[in-house]
Amino acid sequence: MELRPRGYEKIVRLVEKGVNIPNPLTLDIGPEVDVDRISGNGVTIFPGCRLYGATTVISSGVTLGAEGPVTVDSCRLGPEVQLKGGYFSKSVFLEKAAMGLGAHVREGTLLEEQANGAHCVGLKQTILFPFVTLGSLINFCDCLMAGGTSRSDHSEVGSSYIHFNFTPDGDKTTPSLFGDVPRGVMLDQPPIFLGGQGGTVGPVRTGFGTVMAAGSVLRGDVEEDGMLVVPGTPRGIRRPVVPNTYKQLRRVLARNLTYLASLVALEQWYRQVRRPFFEAQDLGPLVYEGALDALASARAERAKRLMLTLGKVTPDDDSRAQLRERAADLVAVFDTPELPDGAGFHEAFRAFARQSPAGYVGTVQALPPEVSRSGVRWLQEIVDHLCGRAASLVPSSGLFPAA
């Protein structure tokens, strides 16, 4: 009796399209996979791989399973992505992004151009801007990282690093910004370095050019750029646990609202700046849709986690009572369509892009300084506008006093 793998007819069609499948008998393709969303140009799928999900997209030049079996479930892969081994679900990888053996990447994750990780990296609700590099044995969930100008000048997370994203009270209101969106998208900022065998207790913010010493744990913000940080050892404590005190509630709330505002700004960057570059790629519009879905997932996750935490806050003073009462209104601010439009920047950007033969990365990096600064102002206005609106709903909390 002839043995055929599941999805045999689809495997035959992929081979006919030109996909390189060294051992077709080991490939498993789910019945929901649409082979028209898989390019036949330069794609290689090594033995032991599994493809699932009706939304899965595999663009030209993608390589799956070079170091071990790969499971791809409902992911969108841009050109020349390399997923060398592991499990990837509801995530998006843009041009030349790569992950090594043993990766475990889940929903809400977006790796932009040339972002990459070595072996045994865990990601969920993670956004990495171009060139960001993760070492091995890393758990880096619920955060956004920017910085760097190329594959030889990139933000880096050292091996065995952890972004601590779950509190003893069971909360995940812990998203951290390493760098920021308005300046980060211009791909001209100094890289951030998080030394290996260390960690960050979210939520925090760091400036560009931050250097964290290896073997240390960051527990607070680094607002300035270009700072070397060697945290001291915390003072020893032994005392009864008092759940749900939220002693740093104002800071936690501010960091979550800033993160939400940053996600809105990044979405506007995709919609108003990045879209034409996707349209120029084969299957690019489908990858673009996936990127927007990932950003929507990130916003929904942050809103959900913030609502859950505020629902646990004891309303023992006017400020906390107001937060409980206005929680839904706070998160609704980030669904607003009323945003600064940045018309001057868009006009200048489009005029420059029409003359640029480069793709997205090359075009952005070649922008005249005045155009880049105009784009930063536009995105920062979005962040400040949304944070200011949120703060106005809960004046007794004293959020964003400069807004």
C-alpha positions as CSV (number, residue, x, y, z in Angstrom):
1,M,0.0,0.0,0.0
2,E,1.3,3.4,-1.0
3,L,1.7,5.8,2.0
4,R,0.9,9.4,1.4
5,P,1.3,12.3,3.8
6,R,-1.6,14.5,4.8
7,G,-2.0,17.2,2.2
8,Y,-0.4,15.1,-0.5
9,E,-2.3,16.9,-3.3
10,K,-1.1,20.2,-1.9
11,I,2.4,19.0,-1.7
12,V,2.3,18.0,-5.3
13,R,1.1,21.5,-6.2
14,L,3.9,23.1,-4.2
15,V,6.5,21.0,-6.0
16,E,4.9,21.9,-9.3
17,K,5.2,25.6,-8.3
18,G,8.9,25.2,-7.7
19,V,9.0,24.8,-3.9
20,N,12.1,22.8,-2.9
21,I,10.9,19.9,-0.6
22,P,13.7,17.4,-0.2
23,N,11.5,14.8,1.4
24,P,7.8,15.3,0.6
25,L,6.8,12.3,2.6
26,T,7.7,14.0,5.9
27,L,5.7,17.3,5.2
28,D,2.3,17.7,6.9
29,I,0.0,20.3,5.5
30,G,-3.4,21.0,7.1
31,P,-6.5,21.0,5.1
32,E,-7.1,24.7,5.7
33,V,-3.8,25.8,4.2
34,D,-4.1,27.8,0.9
35,V,-1.2,26.9,-1.4
36,D,-1.9,30.0,-3.4
37,R,-0.5,31.9,-0.4
38,I,2.8,30.0,-0.7
39,S,5.3,31.3,-3.2
40,G,7.1,28.9,-5.5
41,N,10.1,31.2,-5.9
42,G,13.1,30.0,-3.9
43,V,11.2,28.5,-1.0
44,T,12.8,25.5,0.7
45,I,10.9,23.3,3.2
46,F,13.2,20.7,4.9
47,P,12.0,17.4,6.3
48,G,9.7,17.2,9.3
49,C,7.9,20.5,8.8
50,R,4.2,21.2,9.4
51,L,2.1,23.9,7.9
52,Y,-1.2,24.9,9.4
53,G,-3.7,27.8,9.4
54,A,-5.8,29.4,6.7
55,T,-3.9,32.7,7.1
56,T,-0.4,31.3,6.6
57,V,1.7,33.1,4.0
58,I,5.1,32.0,2.8
59,S,6.8,34.5,0.6
60,S,9.7,34.0,-1.9
61,G,13.0,32.9,-0.6
62,V,11.7,31.5,2.7
63,T,13.6,28.6,4.3
64,L,11.9,26.4,6.9
65,G,13.6,23.7,9.0
66,A,17.3,24.1,8.2
67,E,18.3,23.0,11.7
68,G,15.3,21.0,12.8
69,P,11.5,20.5,12.2
70,V,9.4,23.6,12.1
71,T,5.7,24.0,12.8
72,V,4.1,27.1,11.2
73,D,0.5,27.8,12.3
74,S,-1.2,30.9,11.0
75,C,1.9,32.9,10.4
76,R,2.8,35.4,7.7
77,L,6.4,35.2,6.4
78,G,7.9,37.9,4.3
79,P,10.7,37.4,1.7
80,E,13.8,35.4,2.7
81,V,12.7,34.7,6.2
82,Q,14.5,31.8,7.9
83,L,12.8,29.8,10.6
84,K,15.4,27.2,11.4
85,G,13.5,25.0,13.9
86,G,10.7,25.3,16.4
87,Y,7.1,26.3,16.8
88,F,5.6,29.5,15.4
89,S,2.0,30.6,15.8
90,K,0.0,33.7,14.8
91,S,3.2,35.7,14.3
92,V,4.6,37.9,11.5
93,F,8.1,37.9,10.2
94,L,9.2,40.6,7.7
95,E,12.0,40.4,5.1
96,K,15.1,38.5,6.2
97,A,14.0,38.0,9.8
98,A,15.3,34.7,11.3
99,M,15.0,32.4,14.3
100,G,17.2,29.6,15.3
101,L,16.5,26.0,16.5
102,G,14.1,25.5,19.4
103,A,12.2,28.8,19.0
104,H,8.8,29.1,20.6
105,V,7.0,32.1,19.1
106,R,3.4,32.9,19.7
107,E,0.6,35.4,19.0
108,G,1.1,39.1,18.8
109,T,4.7,38.8,17.8
110,L,6.1,40.9,15.0
111,L,9.7,40.7,13.8
112,E,10.6,43.5,11.4
113,E,13.3,43.3,8.7
114,Q,16.5,41.4,9.7
115,A,15.4,41.0,13.3
116,N,16.7,37.6,14.5
117,G,17.2,35.2,17.4
118,A,19.6,32.4,18.1
119,H,18.5,29.0,19.5
120,C,15.8,28.4,22.2
121,V,14.1,31.8,22.2
122,G,10.6,32.3,23.6
123,L,8.5,35.2,22.3
124,K,4.9,36.3,22.8
125,Q,3.4,39.7,22.2
126,T,6.9,40.9,21.2
127,I,7.8,43.5,18.7
128,L,11.3,43.8,17.4
129,F,12.3,46.6,15.1
130,P,14.8,46.0,12.2
131,F,18.2,44.5,13.1
132,V,17.4,43.7,16.7
133,T,19.3,40.5,17.7
134,L,18.4,38.1,20.5
135,G,21.0,35.6,21.8
136,S,20.2,32.1,23.0
137,L,18.1,30.8,25.9
138,I,16.0,33.9,26.1
139,N,12.4,34.6,27.2
140,F,11.4,38.0,25.9
141,C,7.6,38.4,26.0
142,D,5.4,41.5,26.3
143,C,7.9,44.1,25.1
144,L,9.0,46.3,22.2
145,M,12.6,46.8,21.3
146,A,14.1,49.3,18.8
147,G,17.6,50.8,18.1
148,G,20.5,50.2,15.8
149,T,21.2,51.1,12.2
150,S,22.3,47.8,10.5
151,R,23.1,44.1,11.1
152,S,26.6,45.3,12.3
153,D,25.2,48.0,14.6
154,H,22.1,46.5,16.3
155,S,20.3,46.4,19.6
156,E,21.1,43.1,21.3
157,V,19.7,41.0,24.1
158,G,22.4,38.7,25.6
159,S,21.9,35.0,26.1
160,S,19.9,33.8,29.1
161,Y,18.0,37.1,29.4
162,I,14.5,37.3,30.8
163,H,11.9,39.9,30.5
164,F,9.9,39.3,33.7
165,N,6.3,39.8,32.6
166,F,4.2,38.1,35.3
167,T,3.8,39.4,38.9
168,P,3.1,37.6,42.1
169,D,-0.4,39.0,42.0
170,G,-1.0,37.3,38.6
171,D,-0.9,40.4,36.5
172,K,0.7,41.1,33.1
173,T,0.4,44.8,33.1
174,T,4.2,44.7,32.5
175,P,4.9,45.8,28.9
176,S,8.4,47.4,28.5
177,L,9.6,49.8,25.9
178,F,13.3,49.4,25.0
179,G,13.7,52.6,23.0
180,D,10.5,54.2,21.6
181,V,8.4,54.1,18.5
182,P,8.7,57.7,17.2
183,R,12.5,57.7,17.0
184,G,12.9,54.0,16.6
185,V,11.1,53.7,13.2
186,M,13.7,56.1,11.7
187,L,16.4,53.4,12.1
188,D,19.0,56.0,13.0
189,Q,19.2,55.6,16.8
190,P,22.1,54.1,18.9
191,P,21.6,50.4,19.7
192,I,20.5,49.1,23.1
193,F,22.5,46.4,24.8
194,L,21.0,44.1,27.5
195,G,23.8,42.0,29.0
196,G,23.4,38.3,29.2
197,Q,22.4,36.3,32.2
198,G,20.2,39.2,33.2
199,G,16.7,40.4,33.2
200,T,14.2,43.3,33.3
201,V,11.2,43.5,35.6
202,G,8.5,45.1,33.5
203,P,7.1,47.6,32.9
204,V,10.1,49.8,32.2
205,R,11.3,52.3,29.6
206,T,14.9,52.7,28.5
207,G,16.5,55.3,26.3
208,F,18.4,54.5,23.2
209,G,22.1,53.6,23.7
210,T,21.4,52.1,27.1
211,V,24.0,49.5,28.1
212,M,22.9,47.1,30.8
213,A,25.7,45.2,32.6
214,A,25.7,41.4,32.2
215,G,24.3,39.5,35.1
216,S,22.1,42.3,36.4
217,V,18.3,42.9,36.8
218,L,16.8,46.2,35.7
219,R,13.9,47.2,38.0
220,G,13.3,50.8,37.0
221,D,13.3,53.2,34.1
222,V,16.3,54.6,32.3
223,E,14.8,57.7,30.7
224,E,18.1,59.2,29.5
225,D,19.8,58.0,26.3
226,G,23.3,56.6,26.3
227,M,23.5,55.4,29.9
228,L,25.6,52.6,31.3
229,V,23.5,50.9,34.0
230,V,24.9,48.5,36.7
231,P,22.1,48.0,39.2
232,G,23.0,47.4,42.8
233,T,21.9,44.4,44.8
234,P,18.4,44.9,46.4
235,R,18.2,45.2,50.1
236,G,17.2,42.0,51.8
237,I,13.5,41.8,52.9
238,R,11.5,39.2,54.8
239,R,7.9,40.2,55.6
240,P,4.4,39.0,55.2
241,V,3.0,39.1,51.7
242,V,0.2,41.6,51.2
243,P,-1.5,40.8,47.9
244,N,-2.8,43.5,45.4
245,T,-1.3,46.5,47.1
246,Y,-0.1,48.1,43.9
247,K,2.2,50.6,45.5
248,Q,3.6,51.7,42.1
249,L,0.1,51.9,40.5
250,R,0.6,55.3,39.0
251,R,3.9,54.3,37.3
252,V,2.5,51.0,36.1
253,L,-0.6,52.7,34.7
254,A,1.6,55.4,33.0
255,R,3.8,52.7,31.4
256,N,0.8,50.7,30.1
257,L,-0.9,53.8,28.6
258,T,2.3,54.9,27.0
259,Y,2.8,51.4,25.5
260,L,-0.8,51.5,24.1
261,A,-0.2,54.9,22.6
262,S,3.0,53.7,21.1
263,L,1.2,50.8,19.4
264,V,-1.3,53.2,17.9
265,A,1.5,55.3,16.6
266,L,3.2,52.2,15.1
267,E,0.0,51.2,13.4
268,Q,-0.3,54.6,11.8
269,W,3.2,54.3,10.6
270,Y,2.3,51.0,8.9
271,R,-0.9,52.3,7.4
272,Q,0.4,55.6,6.2
273,V,4.1,55.0,5.5
274,R,4.9,51.3,5.1
275,R,1.9,50.0,3.1
276,P,3.3,50.9,-0.4
277,F,6.5,48.9,0.3
278,F,4.4,45.8,1.1
279,E,2.4,46.3,-2.1
280,A,5.6,46.1,-4.1
281,Q,6.4,42.6,-2.8
282,D,4.9,39.3,-4.0
283,L,2.3,38.3,-1.4
284,G,3.2,41.5,0.4
285,P,-0.4,42.8,0.9
286,L,-1.1,39.6,2.8
287,V,1.9,40.0,5.0
288,Y,0.9,43.7,5.5
289,E,-2.6,42.5,6.7
290,G,-0.8,40.1,9.1
291,A,1.3,42.9,10.5
292,L,-1.8,45.0,11.2
293,D,-3.4,42.0,12.8
294,A,-0.4,41.5,15.1
295,L,-0.6,45.2,16.2
296,A,-4.3,44.8,16.8
297,S,-3.6,41.7,18.9
298,A,-1.0,43.6,20.9
299,R,-3.4,46.4,21.6
300,A,-6.2,44.0,22.6
301,E,-3.8,42.2,25.0
302,R,-2.6,45.3,26.7
303,A,-6.1,46.6,27.1
304,K,-7.3,43.3,28.5
305,R,-4.4,43.1,31.0
306,L,-4.9,46.7,32.1
307,M,-8.6,46.2,32.7
308,L,-8.0,43.0,34.7
309,T,-5.5,44.8,37.0
310,L,-7.6,47.9,37.5
311,G,-10.5,45.6,38.4
312,K,-8.4,44.2,41.3
313,V,-7.4,47.6,42.7
314,T,-9.0,48.4,46.1
315,P,-10.8,51.8,45.7
316,D,-9.6,53.0,49.1
317,D,-9.0,56.6,48.0
318,D,-10.4,59.0,45.4
319,S,-7.7,58.4,42.9
320,R,-8.1,54.6,42.9
321,A,-11.9,54.8,42.9
322,Q,-11.7,57.0,39.9
323,L,-9.4,54.5,38.1
324,R,-11.8,51.7,38.8
325,E,-14.7,53.7,37.6
326,R,-13.1,55.0,34.4
327,A,-11.1,51.9,33.4
328,A,-13.2,51.1,30.3
329,D,-13.0,54.7,29.2
330,L,-9.2,54.7,29.6
331,V,-8.7,51.8,27.2
332,A,-11.3,53.2,24.8
333,V,-9.1,56.2,24.2
334,F,-6.8,54.1,22.1
335,D,-9.6,53.2,19.7
336,T,-10.0,56.8,18.7
337,P,-9.7,57.8,15.0
338,E,-9.0,61.4,15.9
339,L,-5.2,61.6,15.7
340,P,-2.6,64.2,14.5
341,D,-2.4,63.6,10.7
342,G,1.2,64.6,10.1
343,A,0.3,65.9,6.6
344,G,3.5,67.8,6.1
345,F,5.6,64.7,6.8
346,H,3.6,62.5,4.5
347,E,3.9,64.8,1.6
348,A,7.7,65.1,2.0
349,F,8.1,61.4,2.6
350,R,6.1,60.4,-0.5
351,A,8.1,62.9,-2.7
352,F,11.4,61.4,-1.5
353,A,10.2,57.8,-1.8
354,R,9.2,58.3,-5.4
355,Q,12.8,59.1,-6.2
356,S,14.3,56.3,-4.1
357,P,15.1,52.9,-5.7
358,A,15.7,51.3,-2.3
359,G,13.2,49.3,-0.4
360,Y,11.7,50.3,3.0
361,V,14.8,50.1,5.1
362,G,17.0,51.9,2.6
363,T,14.4,54.6,1.9
364,V,13.9,55.4,5.6
365,Q,17.6,55.5,6.3
366,A,18.3,57.8,3.4
367,L,15.6,60.4,4.5
368,P,16.8,64.0,4.7
369,P,17.2,64.9,8.4
370,E,14.4,67.5,8.3
371,V,12.0,64.9,6.9
372,S,13.0,62.3,9.5
373,R,12.6,64.9,12.3
374,S,9.1,65.8,11.0
375,G,8.1,62.1,11.1
376,V,9.4,61.8,14.7
377,R,7.3,64.9,15.7
378,W,4.2,63.4,14.1
379,L,4.5,60.1,15.8
380,Q,5.4,61.7,19.2
381,E,2.3,64.0,18.8
382,I,0.2,60.8,18.5
383,V,1.7,59.3,21.7
384,D,1.4,62.6,23.6
385,H,-2.2,63.2,22.4
386,L,-3.4,59.8,23.5
387,C,-1.6,59.9,26.8
388,G,-3.0,63.4,27.5
389,R,-6.5,62.3,26.7
390,A,-6.2,59.3,29.0
391,A,-4.8,61.4,31.8
392,S,-7.7,63.9,31.5
393,L,-10.1,61.1,32.3
394,V,-8.5,60.4,35.7
395,P,-7.1,63.8,36.8
396,S,-6.8,62.7,40.5
397,S,-4.2,60.1,39.4
398,G,-1.6,62.8,38.4
399,L,-0.6,61.0,35.2
400,F,1.7,62.6,32.7
401,P,2.0,66.0,34.5
402,A,3.7,67.5,31.5
403,A,1.0,66.4,29.0
